[in-house]
Amino acid sequence: MLLWAVFPGCGHSEVEPLEQERGLSSTVDNPLRSTNSMTPNGLIMNGLIMNGLSTNGLIMNGLMTSGLNTATFKDWFNANPEGYSSMVMKYVVGCAVQSGQSRTWTNPLTHVSYSWNGVLGLTPDWASGLPATEREQQLLTACLAAHVNKYGLHVLVSVQGLNAKGVALPLETNELTTFSVLEGAFFGNLAVGGSAYVCRGSNLDGTESSLRACGLASQDNGVSVECPPLVHVGACSRYCVLDSTKTYFTQCTYGGKTYAPLTTRLRATDIYRCGDGVCQVSEKCGTGSHYNNCSDCGSSR
């Protein structure tokens, strides 16, 4: 699991990841809803995702024992800060492998054993040991990007879309009503050195914020201020096509390239508003009503 510490400061301060316990398998709340606590500074900004997907050998060697037992994977795993490679693999396996399956690996240098659980099953062929297809690379990118969280805190989200075989992720009873806020869609292909994109499914005004600052944000376009190098492209309606039920996006086209996306939804209670009298982690000290200058958190010191 990931452990988090809150450091004192004005209102709610930034959170930083503590060292991950080694050798522990990860858990999620249930197979269709994901907790996301990957921090951009711990993953994307450190290059563990952007470089790891193309250099750890798994994309070409498959996500089975044969791929995990290569020298390339061992070297990649041990070259990163302690705990981070296992965190990356927790989400890689969770995204790629179906629920009820897991992947285990013993580090030949430290003799520590790891077990990572499958959850969404987005890439059946890659999970079976075959090289990842382009669509599988795109879905893995979308899934990892959808789980990046600026603050490193767990936020329950609904993940929807099609796996690489075109099979829809199933919905639980009342899932769409519980997760009523359409956050947006994530897409791209980091495995070939490309970018990860996010489009906006709903709008936030200046008073509103969310722990999901990497996804649902007031920023419209450009490299994410909150979570670089994720790229905001604006409203999903400009780039993405909804399925026939208007539930999730089936494809997104940006820069002349069409991608397989994943759609995310939030609970309305996870959208915060400056002025409600409560200082949230996503709000900053100030005297106004904007989430970056919020009187709920007191004046700056």
Backbone as a ProteinNet text record, in pm:
[ID]
protein_1_A
[PRIMARY]
MLLWAVFPGCGHSEVEPLEQERGLSSTVDNPLRSTNSMTPNGLIMNGLIMNGLSTNGLIMNGLMTSGLNTATFKDWFNANPEGYSSMVMKYVVGCAVQSGQSRTWTNPLTHVSYSWNGVLGLTPDWASGLPATEREQQLLTACLAAHVNKYGLHVLVSVQGLNAKGVALPLETNELTTFSVLEGAFFGNLAVGGSAYVCRGSNLDGTESSLRACGLASQDNGVSVECPPLVHVGACSRYCVLDSTKTYFTQCTYGGKTYAPLTTRLRATDIYRCGDGVCQVSEKCGTGSHYNNCSDCGSSR
[TERTIARY]
84.6	0	88.7	30	102.1	67.7	165.8	145	170.8	93.8	105	116.5	194.8	210.4	167.6	104.3	65.2	156.6	218.2	311	241.3	271.5	200.8	226.4	127.6	140.5	10.5	-9.4	-131.2	-246.6	-352.8	-465.7	-420.2	-462.7	-417.3	-292.9	-189.9	-65.1	-52	54.2	82.3	113.1	91.8	124.7	235.8	320.5	432.8	428.2	467.9	463.4	572.9	536.1	635.3	679.6	782.4	832.4	725.8	706.7	608.9	662.4	576.5	617.5	644.4	754.2	793.9	727.5	698	649.1	501.7	428.1	286.4	204.1	100.6	11.4	-82	-128.3	-216.1	-361.2	-449	-591.3	-664.5	-783.7	-871.7	-1006.8	-1091	-1218.8	-1309.2	-1313.1	-1379.9	-1332.9	-1365.3	-1306.1	-1341.1	-1448.1	-1490.8	-1467	-1436.5	-1406.8	-1263	-1189.4	-1047.1	-1013.6	-926.3	-868.5	-741.1	-719.9	-605.3	-519.8	-395.5	-306.9	-168.7	-157.4	-29.3	-4.6	109.3	139.6	220.6	195.9	272.4	421.1	457	599.1	661.7	583.5	636.3	637.6	559.4	550.3	584.8	492	513.4	630.1	639.2	744.1	881.7	887.9	1015.9	1048.9	958.2	985.2	964.3	911.2	895.2	790.8	690	591.6	641.3	680.7	716.6	836.5	936.1	1052.8	1033.7	964.7	950.8	874.8	767.6	688.4	767.7	864.4	941.1	1074.7	1117.3	1250.4	1251.2	1137.5	1143.6	1124	1102.8	1097.1	962.7	868.3	741.6	653	658.1	571.8	597.4	723	756.3	759.4	785.7	803.6	679.6	575.9	453.3	453.6	332.5	317	294.9	388.8	387.7	526.4	546.8	674.1	791.9	776.4	887.4	929.3	832.3	864.6	923	870.1	917.6	1057.3	1094.3	1222.5	1336.1	1320.1	1427.9	1523.6	1646.2	1745	1702.3	1632.7	1587.2	1491	1394.5	1298.8	1368.6	1457.9	1530.6	1609	1679	1759.6	1670.9	1557.8	1465.6	1410.3	1366.9	1304.3	1400.3	1526.3	1622.9	1689.6	1669.6	1729.9	1648	1522	1432.5	1437.7	1391.1	1388.2	1309.9	1352.5	1292.2	1141.6	1064.6	919.9	844.7	906.6	833.8	809.2	905.1	884.6	768.9	759.3	648.4	516.2	517.1	395.6	352.8	448.9	417	356	417.8	369.8	232.9	204.4	71.5	-35.2	-12.2	-111.2	-105	14.4	26.1	-52.7	-29.7	-99.7	-248.5	-282.7	-423	-498.9	-434.7	-498.4	-506	-398.6	-385.1	-452.3	-445.6	-483.9	-623	-699.1	-835.4	-838.6	-948.8	-967.9	-963	-902.2	-888.9	-754.8	-677	-542.8	-440.8	-318	-211.1	-81.2	17.5	151.8	247.9	336	432.5	573.5	663.3	802.8	891	1004.3	1102.8	1225.3	1260.3	1375.2	1503.5	1577.9	1697.4	1809	1801.7	1904.9	1874.9	1746.3	1709.8	1638.5	1591.5	1516.8	1381.8	1333.2	1199.5	1098.4	989	884.9	770.4	716.7	606.8	489.5	369.8	249.5	159.5	123	39.8	-89.7	-203.3	-334.3	-391.9	-456.4	-530.2	-663.6	-714	-841.8	-927.9	-882.4	-968.5	-959.1	-847.4	-835.5	-844.6	-776.9	-788.7	-709.6	-604.1	-514.3	-497.7	-596.9	-592.3	-473.2	-438.8	-328.1	-195.1	-172.5	-47.6	-38.1	-150.8	-151.4	-122.6	-148.1	-123.1	21	101.8	242.5	282.3	185.7	216.1	263.6	335.4	369.7	243.1	248.2	131.2	101.5	-24.2	-65.9	-73	-87.6	-97.7	-219	-331.5	-450.8	-426.6	-357.9	-328	-234	-136.8	-48.2	-127.9	-223.4	-305.7	-392.8	-452.7	-538.7	-458.2	-338.5	-253.2	-216.4	-182	-152.5	-272.8	-391.5	-512.9	-540.5	-522.5	-551.6	-453.4	-325.1	-225.5	-247.4	-275.5	-299.6	-423.5	-525.5	-649.3	-629.1	-521.6	-496.9	-396.7	-344.1	-251.9	-330.3	-279.3	-347.4	-244.3	-262.3	-165.4	-134.3	-237.3	-220.4	-184.6	-185.9	-149.8	-252.5	-375.1	-480.7	-576.3	-635.9	-727.9	-860.7	-901.8	-1032	-1098.1	-1218.1	-1287.8	-1342.3	-1311.1	-1358.7	-1420.7	-1509.1	-1566.4	-1492.2	-1438	-1364.3	-1448.2	-1470.6	-1555.6	-1489.1	-1527.5	-1473.6	-1470.3	-1394	-1381.1	-1240.6	-1229.4	-1095.7	-1043	-923.7	-860.4	-936	-1022.9	-1104.6	-1239.6	-1263.3	-1389.7	-1500.6	-1468.4	-1567.4	-1577.1	-1699.3	-1719.6	-1693.8	-1631.2	-1619.2	-1759.9	-1798.6	-1935.4	-1962.8	-2089	-2133.3	-2200.3	-2175.4	-2246.7	-2382.1	-2471.2	-2600.9	-2581.3	-2648.3	-2644.9	-2508.9	-2417.8	-2286	-2293.8	-2376	-2384.2	-2450.4	-2542.1	-2605.5	-2515.7	-2441.5	-2348.4	-2233.7	-2181.2	-2072.5	-2133.3	-2199.1	-2283	-2207.1	-2083.1	-2005.9	-1915.1	-1938	-1851.5	-1722.5	-1616.1	-1489	-1428.3	-1416.3	-1357.3	-1302.2	-1204.8	-1143.5	-992.7	-922.2	-776.5	-735.5	-631.5	-586.8	-443.8	-381.5	-243.9	-167.8	-35	49.1	190	212.6	343.4	444	395.3	484.8	576.3	537.6	620.4	676.8	682.2	738	642.3	512.2	412.4	367.8	254.9	202.4	79.7	41.4	-83.8	-173.9	-297.7	-390.9	-511.3	-573.3	-697.5	-790.8	-916.4	-1017.5	-1121.8	-1190.2	-1283.1	-1425.7	-1489.6	-1628	-1726.5	-1680.6	-1762.7	-1683	-1750.1	-1684.9	-1679.1	-1568.2	-1555	-1544.9	-1613.6	-1592.3	-1476.4	-1440.7	-1321.9	-1328.7	-1450	-1462.5	-1444.5	-1456.2	-1459.5	-1322.9	-1300.1	-1177.1	-1204.8	-1107.1	-1120.7	-983.8	-981.5	-856.1	-804.8	-893.6	-856.5	-807.6	-711.3	-663.7	-598.3	-551.6	-488.5	-591.9	-716.1	-821	-918.2	-1008.9	-1109	-1047	-1020.7	-955	-1014.9	-991	-1042.7	-959.1	-838.5	-753.2	-815.5	-805.6	-869.4	-773	-659.1	-567.5	-423	-338.5	-195.1	-146.4	-13.5	46.4	-9.3	-52.2	-119.9	-34.3	-92	-24.2	-11.3	-115.1	-118.3	-37.4	-39.5	18.3	93.8	196.1	273.9	342.4	362.8	338.2	205	104.3	-28.8	-72.4	-137.7	-177.2	-329	-380.3	-522.9	-554.7	-661	-696.6	-832	-897.5	-1026.6	-1142.1	-1256.1	-1378.4	-1371.5	-1416	-1416.6	-1505.2	-1609.5	-1702.5	-1634.5	-1519.5	-1447	-1365.8	-1329.3	-1233.6	-1281.3	-1381.3	-1415.1	-1557.3	-1579	-1708.1	-1767.6	-1893	-1962.1	-2018.5	-2035.1	-2100	-2249.2	-2321.1	-2462.7	-2548.9	-2502.5	-2579.1	-2541.1	-2444.6	-2397.1	-2334.8	-2272.9	-2215.8	-2065.6	-1993.5	-1847.9	-1800.1	-1676.8	-1618.3	-1551	-1573	-1517.4	-1389.4	-1368.8	-1244.9	-1226.6	-1101.4	-1067	-961.1	-979.2	-885.3	-823.8	-691	-619.9	-488.8	-457.4	-334.4	-329.8	-446.5	-452.7	-441.8	-436.6	-423.2	-544.3	-598.6	-713.4	-666.9	-718.3	-676.3	-795.3	-764.9	-863.4	-859.4	-967.5	-966.5	-1031.2	-1019.1	-1098.5	-1170	-1292.6	-1376.2	-1381.6	-1377.7	-1384.8	-1500.4	-1560.6	-1669.4	-1638.1	-1687.8	-1666.3	-1799.2	-1792.4	-1907.5	-1917.2	-2038.3	-2057.5	-1994.9	-1988.2	-1931.2	-1780.5	-1717	-1572.9	-1538.1	-1638.4	-1616.5	-1631.3	-1527	-1526.5	-1550.3	-1609.8	-1638.4	-1585.2	-1499.7	-1452.9	-1571.4	-1582.8	-1694.8	-1787.2	-1759.5	-1845.5	-1799.3	-1692.1	-1644.7	-1545.8	-1512.5	-1418.9	-1297.7	-1179.1	-1057.1	-1020	-1022.5	-991.1	-845.5	-793.4	-654.9	-630.2	-731.4	-716	-728.1	-753.2	-767.8	-645.1	-620.6	-504.1	-547.3	-461.6	-491.3	-513.3	-600.2	-625.7	-743.1	-791.7	-902.6	-1021.8	-1012.6	-1117.7	-1201.4	-1267.8	-1356.3	-1304.1	-1187.9	-1126.7	-1055.6	-1054.2	-993.3	-844.1	-778.8	-637.1	-615.9	-724.6	-718.8	-843.5	-848.4	-974	-976.3	-1077.4	-1090.5	-1120.1	-1167.9	-1192.7	-1065.3	-950.2	-822.7	-746.2	-804.4	-735.4	-641.9	-593.9	-504.9	-366.2	-289.6	-154.2	-64.2	32.3	130	267.5
-117.7	0	123.5	238.2	363.8	432.8	490	565.4	711.3	798	940.3	1020.6	1126.1	1214.6	1354.4	1425.6	1564	1652.2	1748.5	1836.3	1966	2024.6	2142.9	2263.3	2353.2	2474.9	2550.4	2642.7	2722.5	2638.5	2625.7	2543.9	2401	2339.6	2205.6	2218.9	2144.9	2155.6	2043.2	2052.3	1947.7	1817.2	1705.3	1575.8	1513.9	1438.8	1375.1	1226.2	1142.5	998.2	951.6	863.9	795.6	670.6	607.5	486.6	378.8	315.5	208.4	82	12.3	-114.4	-213.3	-281.4	-371.1	-507.3	-567.9	-704.3	-718.6	-607.4	-616.8	-606.2	-688.1	-676.5	-559.4	-500.2	-384.4	-428.7	-342.8	-371.5	-252.1	-276.9	-170.2	-193.9	-91.5	-102.6	-208.1	-214.4	-323.4	-322.4	-424.7	-435.9	-323.3	-248.7	-151.2	-8.1	12.2	145.9	146.1	248	248.8	358.8	327.7	432.4	476.3	606.6	657.4	740.7	700.5	777.3	790.6	770	791.6	941.7	985.3	1127	1159.7	1275.7	1308.7	1323	1374.6	1386.4	1249.9	1152.8	1019.8	930.1	964.5	876.1	947.1	1023.4	1079.2	1177	1265.5	1366.1	1305.7	1192.3	1124.8	1033.7	1024.6	946.5	798	753	609.3	552.7	631.6	586.9	615	739.2	776.2	697.1	678.5	600.9	452.1	420	280.6	197.1	251.4	173.3	135.5	218	189.3	122.1	120.7	67.6	-54.3	-88.7	-203	-336.7	-334.7	-457	-525.4	-483.4	-554.9	-535	-416.4	-390.3	-493.3	-527.9	-624.4	-767.9	-787.4	-923	-980	-897.6	-947.2	-938.9	-937	-920.4	-1056.1	-1146.8	-1278.3	-1304.5	-1424.3	-1457.7	-1434.6	-1468.4	-1453.1	-1307.6	-1215	-1073.8	-1018.6	-1064.2	-1014.9	-1065.7	-1180.3	-1241.2	-1203.5	-1095.9	-1051.3	-959.7	-952.1	-861.6	-716.5	-686.8	-549.8	-504.4	-590.7	-554.7	-541.4	-634.5	-629	-499.1	-461.4	-339.4	-216.4	-212.9	-99.7	-90.8	-203.7	-205.3	-153.1	-193.9	-158.8	-23.6	36.7	167.3	281.6	254.9	359.7	371.7	485.1	501	388.5	348.6	235.5	255.5	156.2	160.8	206.8	288.9	346.4	245.6	159.7	61.7	-31.3	-70.9	-156.2	-81.4	49.3	128.4	135.9	156.5	157.7	24.2	-85.5	-217.6	-248.2	-195.3	-211.4	-160.9	-43.8	14.1	-47.5	-83.7	-149.4	-280.2	-363.8	-492.2	-470.7	-375.5	-347.3	-304.9	-227	-183	-295.5	-373	-466.3	-600.8	-652.1	-790.5	-793.6	-897.2	-905.5	-940.5	-903.5	-931	-1081.2	-1119.3	-1259.7	-1318	-1244.5	-1287.5	-1192.6	-1236.9	-1152.7	-1186.2	-1103	-1128.1	-1119.2	-1217.3	-1219.7	-1216.7	-1160.4	-1149	-1136.2	-1205	-1194.8	-1122.2	-1015.2	-935.3	-1015.4	-1048.4	-1131.7	-1061.9	-929.4	-856.8	-849.6	-831.4	-814.9	-936.4	-1026.1	-1146.2	-1112.7	-989.8	-950.6	-992.5	-1055	-1099.2	-998.9	-977	-883.3	-956.6	-912.3	-964.1	-846.7	-836.1	-725.6	-782.1	-730	-784.3	-721.5	-803	-752.9	-694.8	-597.8	-534.3	-517.7	-437.8	-397.2	-487.5	-554.1	-645.9	-578.8	-465.6	-388.2	-446.8	-524.6	-570.4	-722.2	-797.9	-944.2	-1009.2	-965.1	-1028.7	-1001.5	-876	-841.8	-915.5	-925.8	-996.3	-1144.8	-1198.9	-1340.9	-1368.8	-1262.8	-1281	-1236.3	-1188.9	-1140.6	-995.5	-949.3	-806.4	-721.8	-605.4	-518.1	-458.6	-468.3	-403.6	-252.6	-177.8	-32.5	6	-61.1	-30.6	-60.7	-169.1	-201.6	-98.2	-52	53.8	179.7	213	331.9	316.8	199.9	178.6	177.1	121.9	123.5	267	347.1	488.7	559.4	536.6	601.6	564.2	437.4	390.1	448	448.7	504.5	654.1	725.3	869.2	897.6	812.9	832.8	814.8	747.4	722.2	818.5	910.7	1009.2	1109.1	1139.6	1228	1322.5	1452.3	1551.1	1536.8	1511.8	1517.6	1383.4	1276.1	1146.6	1088.8	1142	1092.8	1004.6	907.9	816.4	885.6	879.8	929.9	818.6	781.3	674.9	727.4	659.5	700.6	581.2	610.6	509.4	515.9	402.7	394.3	316.7	376.2	315.2	319.5	226.2	221.7	79.9	59.3	-70.6	-124.1	-256.5	-313.7	-331.6	-387.5	-397.2	-488.4	-574.2	-662.7	-599.9	-476.9	-410	-444.9	-509.7	-547.4	-435.7	-391.9	-282	-327	-239.5	-264.4	-261.5	-362.2	-368.2	-260	-222.5	-123.5	-192.3	-142.2	-190.5	-120.7	-177.8	-116.2	22.3	121.8	260.4	327.7	267.5	328.6	466.2	481.1	608.6	716.6	677.3	777.2	812.4	715.6	743.8	831.1	797.3	874.6	961.3	1067	1145.3	1251.6	1281.4	1387.1	1325.7	1359.7	1313.7	1394.7	1332.6	1403.9	1431.4	1327.8	1346.4	1216.9	1228.6	1111.6	1129.1	1016.8	1013.8	929.3	972.9	898.7	938.7	866.2	892.9	762.8	772.7	652.9	684.9	661.7	685.7	577.4	461.3	348.6	374.4	465.1	496.2	637.7	690.9	823.5	936.5	905.2	1008.1	1075.7	1144.4	1220	1152.6	1198.2	1157.7	1279.8	1265.4	1376.8	1354.9	1465.3	1459.2	1566.3	1528.5	1625.6	1638.6	1748.7	1785	1744.5	1667.9	1628.7	1718.4	1791.6	1885.8	2013.9	2118	2246.6	2280	2338.5	2392.5	2543.8	2614	2758.3	2787.4	2911.9	2947.5	2913.4	2894.3	2860.4	2711.5	2630.2	2484.9	2421.9	2310.5	2233.9	2089.6	2004.9	1863	1805.9	1699.4	1627.9	1570.2	1558.3	1507.1	1622.1	1697.8	1815.9	1780.9	1657.1	1617.1	1592.3	1567.6	1541.5	1656.2	1664.5	1770.6	1895.6	1994.1	2117.1	2233.8	2354.1	2473.1	2509.7	2451.5	2479.7	2423.3	2498.7	2456.7	2385.1	2447.5	2392	2401.5	2315.8	2322.6	2221.2	2216.1	2126.6	2160	2058.4	2078.1	2157	2263.3	2339.6	2255.5	2177.3	2096.5	1967.8	1906.6	1773.5	1759.9	1841.7	1822.3	1686.4	1619.1	1668.6	1625.8	1586.4	1564.4	1688.8	1668.9	1780.4	1792.9	1908.8	1938.1	1984	1929.3	1965.4	2034.2	2060.2	2127	2029.3	2067.3	1988.4	1858.6	1748.9	1618.9	1620.3	1701.4	1704.2	1746.1	1810.2	1854.7	1742.2	1642	1542.5	1397.8	1371.1	1233	1197.5	1068.5	1015.9	930.3	958.8	880.5	751.8	650.9	527.1	552.4	452.9	470.2	501.4	463	490.2	623.7	695	824.1	810.3	694.3	666.4	691.2	650.6	663.1	692.6	738.5	772.1	648.5	628.6	511.9	543.3	669.2	708.5	859	901	1043	1070	1175.1	1210.2	1345.6	1347.7	1471.7	1473.6	1586.3	1597.5	1502.1	1469.4	1380.4	1233	1197.5	1058.8	1019.3	899.9	849.9	750.6	768.4	688.4	616.9	507.2	438	501.2	566.1	636.9	556.6	608.2	564.4	685.5	664	770	755.5	867.4	863.8	949.4	903.3	975.4	988.7	1096.6	1125.2	1135.4	1124.3	1155	1306.5	1358.8	1503.2	1554	1469.5	1510.4	1530.4	1487.1	1505.4	1633.9	1717.4	1850.9	1949.7	2028.7	2120.9	2263.5	2344.8	2484.1	2576.5	2669.9	2771.2	2855.7	2875.7	2950	2864.6	2732.4	2644.5	2635	2708.5	2711.1	2602.7	2515.7	2406.2	2422.9	2421	2430.2	2291.2	2272.6	2144.1	2140.8	2019.6	2002.7	2073.9	2079.3	2139.2	2291.1	2350.4	2495.6	2556.7	2683.9	2753.1	2874.6	2912.3	3023.3	3152.9	3238.1	3366.8	3436.3	3538.6	3617.8	3621.8	3551.8	3559.3	3434	3416.6	3302.1	3206	3235.3	3144.2	3033	2911.3	2800.1	2822	2904.9	2935.9	3055.2	3115	3230.9	3226	3124.9	3088.1	3129.3	3206.1	3253.5	3139.9	3025.9	2911.5	2864.9	2891.3	2841.7	2946.7	3065.5	3170.7	3247.4	3360.3	3443.3	3382.2	3420.2	3367.2	3413.7	3326.8	3363.3	3372
0	0	0	-28.3	-21.6	109	171.8	294.3	265.2	328.9	298.3	426.4	422.4	537.3	498.9	591.5	569.8	652.6	587.6	656.2	693.1	809.9	856.8	768.4	763.5	684.6	689.9	597.5	593.5	543.5	621.8	579.7	561	450.5	415.4	330.7	364.3	290.8	190.5	111.3	13.9	86.2	19.2	76.4	-5.1	59.6	-6.1	21.6	-75.3	-55	38	129.4	209.7	136.4	185.4	120.8	121.6	8.1	-2.2	63.2	135.6	192.5	80.9	89.2	-18.1	-1.5	-115.6	-113.7	-83	-67.6	-35.7	-162.4	-172.8	-287.3	-264.6	-373.9	-364.2	-368.4	-321.1	-326.2	-382.6	-436.5	-481.3	-417.9	-421	-352.4	-415.9	-547.6	-616.5	-760.3	-839.7	-972.7	-1068.9	-1046	-1144.9	-1101.6	-977.4	-929.5	-882.2	-918.1	-887.9	-789.7	-693.6	-611.6	-679.8	-686.1	-759.2	-667.6	-649.7	-563.7	-624.6	-755.3	-819.3	-826.8	-778.7	-783.2	-907.1	-970.3	-1090.8	-1062.3	-943	-911.8	-888.6	-847.8	-821.8	-942.7	-1045.4	-1160.5	-1290.1	-1343.3	-1476.3	-1477.1	-1377.8	-1380.7	-1357.6	-1290	-1272.5	-1389	-1485.9	-1604.5	-1587.8	-1474.3	-1455.1	-1550.1	-1581.8	-1679.1	-1820.3	-1846.9	-1983.5	-2033.6	-1948	-1988.5	-1962.5	-1853.5	-1814.9	-1915.3	-1972.7	-2066.4	-2190.3	-2226.1	-2346.8	-2317.8	-2190.5	-2160.9	-2070.1	-2005.8	-1913.7	-1984.2	-2115.9	-2193.9	-2196	-2111.3	-2101.3	-2223.5	-2285.2	-2400.4	-2510.2	-2532.2	-2636.7	-2585.7	-2456.8	-2404.2	-2336.7	-2317.9	-2258.4	-2106.9	-2050	-1905.5	-1839.5	-1864.1	-1801.4	-1743.7	-1691.6	-1627.3	-1720	-1848.1	-1942	-1955.5	-1952.5	-1962	-1833.7	-1719.8	-1590.7	-1557	-1611.4	-1575.9	-1670	-1745.2	-1833.2	-1758.1	-1806.7	-1747.7	-1764.4	-1874.4	-1899.2	-1790.6	-1755	-1650.5	-1515.5	-1483.7	-1356.4	-1344.6	-1450.7	-1446.9	-1430	-1503	-1489.4	-1347.9	-1293.7	-1161.9	-1055.3	-1061.2	-957.4	-979.5	-1096.1	-1122.9	-1064.6	-1029.2	-981.2	-829.4	-774.2	-628.4	-562.7	-445.4	-376.1	-358.2	-394.8	-378.1	-500.9	-585.3	-697.9	-809.6	-838.4	-945.1	-911.5	-785.1	-744.2	-754.7	-723.2	-737.5	-883.7	-974	-1116.2	-1157.4	-1115.3	-1154.3	-1095.1	-977	-917.6	-1013.5	-1072.4	-1162.2	-1301.5	-1348.5	-1478.8	-1478.9	-1378.1	-1370.5	-1344.3	-1257.1	-1229.4	-1353.3	-1438.1	-1562	-1664.8	-1677.1	-1788.4	-1765.8	-1644	-1614.8	-1553.1	-1584.3	-1533.6	-1385.6	-1321.9	-1180.4	-1154.1	-1042.8	-1007.8	-1045.3	-1126.7	-1163.1	-1101.7	-1094.8	-1041.4	-1113.1	-1092.1	-1142.9	-1025.1	-1013.3	-903.7	-960.5	-883	-927.1	-804.6	-805.8	-698.7	-751.8	-686.5	-727.4	-703.5	-809.2	-791.1	-713.9	-701.9	-627.7	-478.8	-444	-302.9	-245.8	-334.9	-296.6	-232.5	-253.9	-208.8	-315.1	-273.4	-365.9	-368.9	-487.6	-507.9	-572	-539.9	-604.3	-638.7	-767.3	-814.9	-871.8	-827.2	-862.1	-988.4	-1070.6	-1185.1	-1141.8	-1219.1	-1186.9	-1312	-1408.9	-1519.9	-1642.8	-1665.3	-1778.5	-1913.8	-1930.2	-2054.1	-2170.1	-2142.1	-2248.8	-2244.2	-2290.7	-2278.1	-2347.5	-2468.2	-2539.8	-2470.8	-2433.3	-2364.5	-2231.7	-2160.6	-2032.6	-2049.6	-2169.5	-2193.7	-2232.9	-2249.2	-2281.7	-2420	-2500.1	-2634.1	-2628.8	-2731.7	-2737.4	-2739.1	-2677	-2670.4	-2807.4	-2850	-2973.8	-2951.9	-3061.1	-3047.5	-2963.2	-2984	-2905.2	-2757.2	-2728.1	-2588.9	-2527.7	-2603.6	-2555.1	-2521.8	-2607.8	-2585.4	-2460.9	-2443.4	-2327.3	-2198	-2201.4	-2082.9	-2047.3	-2148.3	-2125.2	-2064.8	-2123.1	-2073.9	-1929.3	-1896.5	-1761.2	-1659.9	-1693.7	-1602.5	-1583.4	-1692.7	-1682.3	-1598.3	-1610.5	-1535.4	-1385.7	-1346.3	-1204.3	-1142.2	-1220.2	-1163.6	-1080.2	-962.7	-869.1	-809.1	-828.1	-781.4	-633.6	-552.8	-408.4	-345.3	-423.9	-369.6	-274.9	-276.2	-188.7	-267.4	-200.1	-267.3	-296.4	-421.3	-463.9	-544.2	-506.6	-576.2	-708.4	-818.7	-950.4	-1021.5	-1114.7	-1202.6	-1335.3	-1378.8	-1504.9	-1605.5	-1722.9	-1824.2	-1960.2	-2045.5	-2180.3	-2232.3	-2339.4	-2404.1	-2383.8	-2363.2	-2358	-2500.2	-2513.9	-2645.5	-2741	-2688.4	-2771.3	-2805.3	-2758.8	-2785.8	-2689.7	-2578.3	-2477.5	-2373.6	-2344.7	-2250.6	-2107.4	-2029.3	-1886.2	-1826.8	-1749.8	-1697.9	-1594.4	-1585.2	-1487.7	-1370.5	-1250.9	-1134.5	-1124.2	-1046	-1021.3	-960.1	-1017	-968.3	-984.4	-1061.7	-1075.4	-1141	-1244	-1314.7	-1229.9	-1141.9	-1055.9	-937.7	-886.6	-777.2	-826	-943.3	-1003.5	-1113.5	-1071.6	-1162.6	-1240.8	-1201.5	-1267.2	-1373.1	-1498.9	-1607.2	-1602.5	-1554.2	-1542.1	-1678.5	-1762.3	-1893.7	-1948	-2039	-2101	-2104.1	-2092.1	-2097.6	-2217.6	-2289.3	-2406.7	-2440.6	-2533.1	-2574.2	-2591	-2603.3	-2612.7	-2563.6	-2435.2	-2375.2	-2411.7	-2454.9	-2481.7	-2600.1	-2688.7	-2805.5	-2796.5	-2674.2	-2654.8	-2683.7	-2696.3	-2721.2	-2593.2	-2601.3	-2487.8	-2429.7	-2311.9	-2248.9	-2243	-2291.4	-2302.3	-2211.8	-2172.7	-2097.1	-2150.7	-2173.3	-2213.8	-2104	-2104.1	-1997.4	-2032.5	-1941.8	-1963.1	-1892.6	-1790.9	-1715.7	-1696.1	-1649.3	-1627.8	-1479.6	-1436.8	-1302.4	-1311.8	-1220.7	-1215.7	-1120.7	-1105.8	-1029.3	-882.3	-829.8	-688.1	-663.1	-768.6	-753	-777.4	-710	-727.7	-690.4	-719.2	-690	-658.8	-579.8	-559.2	-690.1	-788.4	-920.1	-1007.9	-958.5	-1030.2	-1163.1	-1177.6	-1303.5	-1412.5	-1373.8	-1470.7	-1479	-1382.2	-1381.2	-1321.1	-1405.8	-1362.9	-1438.6	-1388.2	-1455.4	-1577.2	-1589.6	-1704.9	-1831.4	-1941.7	-2065.6	-2159.2	-2190.1	-2288.9	-2241.7	-2301.8	-2278.4	-2177.4	-2160.5	-2062.6	-1925.1	-1852.5	-1725.3	-1627.1	-1572.1	-1467.9	-1341.8	-1312.7	-1191.4	-1205.6	-1324.2	-1341.6	-1473.1	-1495.5	-1617.7	-1614.7	-1729.1	-1864.5	-1925.4	-1843.9	-1899.1	-1976.4	-2089.5	-2174.9	-2175.3	-2132.4	-2141.8	-2284.2	-2341.5	-2479.2	-2488.7	-2374.9	-2377.8	-2365.2	-2418.2	-2403.3	-2483.1	-2421.5	-2489.6	-2613.6	-2613.1	-2726.2	-2855.8	-2846.7	-2966.2	-3028.7	-2950.7	-2998.3	-2987.7	-2904.5	-2870.9	-2912.2	-2938.2	-2982.2	-2871.2	-2834.5	-2732.6	-2790.6	-2705.6	-2748.6	-2766.9	-2814.5	-2847.8	-2726.2	-2606.2	-2484.5	-2421	-2480.9	-2429.2	-2289.9	-2265.4	-2133.9	-2129.3	-2233.8	-2234.6	-2376.4	-2386.9	-2516.2	-2576.2	-2705.4	-2773.6	-2849.1	-2887.4	-2953.3	-2939.7	-2938.7	-2933.4	-3039.2	-3117.1	-3222.5	-3191.8	-3187.5	-3155.7	-3233.3	-3294.3	-3371.6	-3488.9	-3545.4	-3659.9	-3626.7	-3497.6	-3454.2	-3371.2	-3397.4	-3322.4	-3216.2	-3094.6	-2979.8	-2916.5	-2846.8	-2763.5	-2624.5	-2580.1	-2452.1	-2339.6	-2219.6	-2106.2	-2048.5	-2004.3	-1948.9	-1797.6	-1727.1	-1581.1	-1531.2	-1421.2	-1355.2	-1206.7	-1147.4	-1006.1	-932.5	-801.6	-717.5	-700.7	-694.9	-679.4	-550.3	-448.9	-320.2	-327.1	-436.1	-451.2	-525.3	-553.3	-608.2	-492.9	-466.5	-353.5	-401.2	-314	-347.8	-238.6	-277.9	-184	-139.2	-9.2	45.9	129	132.9	213	357.6	391.7	529	564.9	469.3	494.4	403.7	461.9	382	332.1	201.1	141	95.8	75.5	31.7	-100.5	-186.5	-319.1	-317.2	-200.2	-188.9	-121.6	-153	-98.8	-18	75.2	164.9	88.1	141.8	79.6	144.1	76.2	129.9	35.6	-78.5	-178.6	-186.5	-301.9	-322.2	-428.3	-487.5	-584.3	-508.5	-565.7	-493.2	-467.6	-549.3	-529.3	-436.5	-389.7	-299.7	-212.9	-126.2	-60.8	86.4	121.9	259.9	357.3	307.5	395.6	464.6	402	453.6	532.7	549.8	622.2	531	579.4	499	492.6	390.7	373.2	485.1	516.1	618.5	554.8
[MASK]
+++++++++++++++++++++++++++++++++++++++++++++++++++++++++++++++++++++++++++++++++++++++++++++++++++++++++++++++++++++++++++++++++++++++++++++++++++++++++++++++++++++++++++++++++++++++++++++++++++++++++++++++++++++++++++++++++++++++++++++++++++++++++++++++++++++++++++++++++++++++++++++++++++++++++++++

